[in-house]
Amino acid sequence: MSASRRWSVAVLSVVGVLSLAVPTAAQTPPGGGSSPAPAPAPAGDLAKRLGGAKVSADGPGGLVTFIGSEPGKTLTGAKGSVRASAKALLDEAGDAIGAPSASLNPIATTTSQSGGHTVRYQQEYQGIPVFAGEVTVQLDAAGATRSLVSDVSADPADDTTPVISSAEATAAALEVTDKAHPGHGPLSAAKPKLWIYDPAVLDAPGLPGARLVWRTEVKAAEGEPIREIVLVDADTGGIALNFNQIAEAKDRKVCDANNVV
């Protein structure tokens, strides 16, 4: 998956509209309508187990990022409920996508006008969510799975004990936001929560490897509209990532399967 698409998907996830960007009829891999190149193992093995499904991986031997059924076919059959059906596909593909089903927490289930279903999962490690780590499973009206899109961390941080306090993280978040947005009104920060941040999920710059962070959102009471997401390294206190959701949302476009806004 390209860096630009990974970043776009992550921002949509943060502002809570990713489910709108997953079309009911999407059966092509992210980044284009053409069929993917022959998939290497373990992607190739997964494609065989799923009846010749279209499978895309993040480079040769990399994690599987997309699975799609052939026209008129499904990946796995209905299992009694939408979430049970989606989980059956996750159980089958967990090793290939780098996230066993036990590490994926269902956060939203939606139904389209045509009757199809979409289930979104948040990747977690020891109960801590992974920033932008999500899997989306799409099902038909009968509950059979049709596709899967995955962006997860292959190696979440092992250390889940923060060195710096939430109060220190708040101070750091306010400071970086103040510098990023001069001339604003008074700033306030939401109570920080522990997350795991892996730049590889976003193809973002920075030191490689997942790390524990404090996540908070900083807002301005007046002046420039600010909803700054700030990730503060829970070990060093440095800023791992920060961006203004409002600025990103202004540039956002949501397209359907035919790239129509």
N, C-alpha and C positions, 0 to 999 in steps of 0.2 A: 504494500500500500504506500502511495506517495506521501511525502512529508506534508504537502499542502492539504491533502485530504485528511490525513491523521489529525492535523491541527484543527481543521474545520469541524470534524466529527467531535473532537474533544470540547470545543467551545460550545457547540450545540448541546452537548451533554450537560455542561455546566449551567447553562441558562435554562435547562429543563425542557427543551423542545426536540430532543433527538428523535422521539417517537414519531414526530411529524415528518421527519426526513427519511423514514423507512417505508417505501411504497409497497402496497399489497402485492403487486405483480413483479417485484424485483427478483429476477432469477439470474442476473449477470453479475460478475465480480466487480467490486469497486474499482473505478478508474477507467471503465470502458465497457462497450457492449460486446466485444469480441470474446471468443472462448479463450480460456487461459492456456498457456503452454503446457505440455505434458508435465504432470506434477511429480516431483521426486518423492522418495520415501521420507517420512511416513505418510506424506500426503497421498502418494500413489496407492499405498495399501488401504488407506481410508476410502479412497475413491472406489476401489474394488469392493470393499465391504458394503458400501452404500449403493451398489448396483450401477457403477459407472458414473457417479455424480461428478459434476464439475468442481474441482478443488484448486484453490490458489494458495500458495504459501509465501511467506516473507523471505524469499531467496531460496536457493538450493538447500534442502535439508532444514529450512527454517520452520517456524510455527505456521500452522494453517490459519489463514485469515478469512477465507471465504469457502463456503460449501453451497452448491446449488443443484437442484434436481434437474434432470433433463425434461424438456417440454412434455407435459402430460403425465409425468411421473412424480413420485414423492420420495423423500429420503427414508423416513420411518413412518409407520402407520400410527393411527390414533390409538391412544392408551387410556381412554376414559375421561380425561379432562385435558384442557389446553396445556396446563403447566406440567402434567404428567407426561404428555406427549413431547413437549419441549425437552424435558429432563431426559427422556429416553435418547434423544439425539445427543445431548450433552454427555451422557454416559458413554456413548459410542465414540464420540469425538474428543473427549476430554484430554487424553494424552497428546493428540495431534495438535490441538489448539493451545496446549500448555496450561490448561486450567481445568482440574477435575471438577465435576459438577458440585461437589461439596464446598468448593471455594467460591461458588457463584450464587449470589443472593438475588432472587427475583424482586425487582423494584417496581415493575409496571407491566400490566397486560392490557392491550387495547384491541378493539375489534373494528375493522373497516366497514364501509358501507356495503361492500360485496360479501361480507361475512367472514373474511379471513382474519387471522389473529397475529399479533406480534407480542412477544414476551422479551422484555429487557432484563438483563442481569448485571449486577454490580460485582466485580471481582473483589474478594476480601482475603486477607491473610491474618490468621489468628483473630478474626473479628474486626480487623481494621480495614476500611475500604481503600482500594487502590485508585489513585486519581486518574480519571479518564479510562480506567480499566473496565471495559464493558463487553458483553456478548449479547447479540440480538438474534432471536430465533423467530422465523416466520412460518406460519402454518396456514393451511387452507381451511375452508369453512367446516370440513369434516374433522379437523384436528390433526391431520397428517402434516408432518414437517416438510417444508419446501426449500428453506435456505437458512444459512447461519452466517453472520458477520462477527468477527472477533478482533478486538484490540485489547490485549492483556499483557501484563508483565510476566516474563518468563521466569524471573528470579526475584520475587518480592524480598524486601529487607528482612533479615533474621532478627535484628535487634528491635524490639518494640517497646523499649523503655526509654523515655525522653531524658535528655541531660538538662536541657533548659526548661524553665517553667512556662506555663501558658501565659503568665503575666509578662515574662520577658519576650515571648513571641508576639504578644499584642503590641508591645512597645516598638519592636522591630518593624511590624507591619504598618503601624502608624507613621513611622519615620520614613519608610520607603515610599509610601503613598504620598506623604507630604512633599517629598522631593519630585515625585513623578507628576504631581498636579499642583503647581504653585498657584497661589491666588484663590484657593478654594475657601469655603466656609469651614466651621469646626468639623473635625473628623471623629467618627466613632467606629469601633470595631466589634464585630460579633464575637462571642466567646469561642476561642480556638478549640478545634477538635483534632485528634490525631488521625492522620491519613498516611498512606505510603505513596511516594512519588518516584516514578521511574521515567526518566527522560526518553527512554527508548520507545515507550508507548506512544509518544507524540512526535518522535524524531526531533526532539527539541535539543538545543545546545546545552552544554553544561557537562559536568563530570558524569561519566557513565556509572550505571548501577543504581538500584533502588535504594531509597533511604526513607527513614521516618521523618515526617514533617508535621508541623502544626498548620492547619488550614483555617483561615479566617476571611471574612469579607469586610472591607472598610468602605464606609459611606460618608458623604458630605451632607451636612444639614442644609446647605444653601450653596449657590454659585454653580460651578461646573458639575454636571451630573456624574457621579462617581459610584461605581460598584466594583471596587478593586479586589479581585481574588488574590490573596497572598499566601504562598506556601513558605513557611519558615523552617529551615533545617533544625530538627529537634535535637541534634547533637552539637552543631556548631553555632547556631543562631543566625547563620547567613540566610540570605534570600534565595530560595531554590527556584521560584517562579512567581511572577506577578503580572497581571493584565487587567484592564478595565472591561468588564462584561458589557457595559453600555456601548463602548466604542466598537467592540466586536459585533454586537447585535445589529448595529446600524449598517454594517457591511454584509450581513448575512442574507443569503438567498436559499430558499428551500425548493428543490426541484423534484418532479416525479420521475418515474422510470424512463420517460422519454426526454428528460432534461428540460421539461417545461416548467417555468416558474409558476 
